[in-house]
């Protein structure tokens, strides 16, 4: 019997593309990547969704929105990890 085919998540695919534990970014690119973050407006939306989720009050559309925020947050974490490692290596 063959094993069921597993499909990677967006985060797994992006991790393979970005290779966060590789340090090959130029300093200026790494510094720029570290500036990427949620806007104050988006952070407020994310916080509201988290609070509603903790209370068990999320509607289906809100749950989908929360999932999108979480995925984007994880993607930002991957980018930041690569940038931080690149800066650390370049500083010797």
Buried (B, 14 or more C-beta within 10 A) or exposed (E): EEEEEEEEEEBEEBBEEBEBEEBEBEEEEBEEBBEEEBEEEEEEBBEEBBEBEEEEEBEEEBEEBBEEBBBBEBBBEBBBBBBBBBBEEEEE
